[in-house]
Amino acid sequence: MTDKKAEAGAMEEQDLDFGKTIPVLDESSVDPVYQAKAHVLNNAVQQIGMGRYQWELFVLVGFGWASDNMWPIITSLILPAVALEFNQSRPPLLSLAQNIGLLAGAVFWGFGCDIFGRRLAFNATIGVTGVFGLIAAGSPNFAAIGCFAALWSFGVGGNLPVDSAVFLEFLPGSHQYLLTVLSIFWALAQLLATLIAWPLLGYHTCSQTQTTPCTRSENFGWRWFMITMGLFAMICFFLRFVVFTLYESPKYLMGKGKDAEAVAVVHKVATKNKTTSSLVVEDLLIHNQTSTHEQGTDAAAALKRNLEKVNLTHVRALFRTRKLAYSTTLIMIIWAFIGLAFPLYNAFIPYTLESRGASFGDGSTYLTYRNSLIIAVLGVPGALIGGLLVEIPKIGRKGALAFSTVATGVFLFCSTTARNSNALLGWNCAYNFMSNIMYAVLYAYTPEIFPTKDRGTGNALTASANRVFGIMAPIIAIYANLKTAAPVYVSGALFVAAGALVCALPFESRGKASL
């Protein structure tokens, strides 16, 4: 058995280029027993390779990525029509309701998936979104649509914290770049939403320039739009829950002391991939000998694990060492800055295009949604380029993230110089291109720097920081006046500051396997 441990130790020193694994976190940052077992599982998943199970999961996790961007975009697209129909003097209140729901969802599903597992959260989030999205189409007043926006956002808020953990834990270390490529779904979601919105909202919506009151019958486009997008979410839910069988994460099971179940899952994945794995439960149990206590499976041990949700064990683990605490704190601040900057501008793009277009003399509803579609198209190549940049040795995750975040802020500053709709459209296209590179890298890098047993909690902390500051965005927008450049300057400055902070992050995850 000593030989096996020595062999495992030798394996973790090899580079991913040769099919082995190097950890992202240094050895002092995580529990040594957990780390040793995580290396064994990393090597087992690497041995299985990228196969049918992971590719199917890639598509289904992509639905979660799509949902995370699609539904905030949906809110921004219906905002002008909803504000006109219900004669709302403070339209950003709808975005405020949405961000409250996103925060609640990020906290509940993010922390919860480290307690009750990944499977339940993975299957439920999009279902919750679809149900309340469909119900929202019948909203009789602004208060109702605000409540339903908070409820569908409760589901949306859990997508990224849960889905990134699920996918990363089944992904061979040699293919972790696919976490960045997943953002193609994020960009395509914006494209799909605006493509559907153009005919429905562009032709069946009241205009800001009309002098007669906006009635429900002539403003029905946003309701048809909600029905369409709600049905799309339910199709995604059906494919996840009924068609695909998600296995519980082997690293999650190992972290709960269920080594035999973790090994069984690895063999199920290998079978689906039409390959085999040499992993046996003894490969994990051997590392328990270095621990001062056993991870029991009796009732007392189960009760102790359940009490972890009260004593914040998972949170404390992310601050276990000075370096890990510094990394966790810094990534939370970066997410918080972006959480305020992105919705402060992005959530009101259609509203801004229409209101500023009107001042330029070309603010028709048709033109507003056509321009939104053009902006969305530019996000697709941005996500793909992000996937390429992170694998360049001298750039890596940190370099790509820092550059794209700062550039996003710079293009926002440039948009204030626009003197006509075409110029504003051009700067918005550049902004969306760079912001999609930024999010592609950020969504990949963040879960990689957290250990698996605490990854849901780490994702929840960053997502919660993002959503808390996101709640502030519509409040600022209300008092700063969206028809001025003030929100744009604030947003741009926050992006530049976040990009500067990225340079101070201590871990570079390119070419390394997550624990």
HULIN-V513704 format. One record per run of one state. SS is the DSSP state (H for helix, E for strand, C for the rest). FROM is the first residue (numbers start at 0). TO is the last residue. Records with the same first field share a line. If there is no record, write none. Layout:
SS = FROM-TO + FROM-TO
This chain:
C = 0-0 + 11-14 + 18-21 + 23-25 + 29-30 + 48-50 + 85-90 + 112-116 + 136-140 + 156-157 + 169-171 + 175-176 + 181-181 + 203-215 + 219-219 + 243-248 + 255-257 + 272-280 + 290-297 + 306-306 + 311-311 + 317-320 + 346-347 + 360-363 + 389-394 + 415-419 + 448-450 + 480-484 + 502-511 + 513-514
H = 1-10 + 15-17 + 26-28 + 31-47 + 51-84 + 91-111 + 117-135 + 141-155 + 158-168 + 172-174 + 177-180 + 182-202 + 216-218 + 220-242 + 249-254 + 258-271 + 281-289 + 298-305 + 307-310 + 312-316 + 321-345 + 348-359 + 364-388 + 395-414 + 420-447 + 451-479 + 485-501
E = 22-22 + 512-512
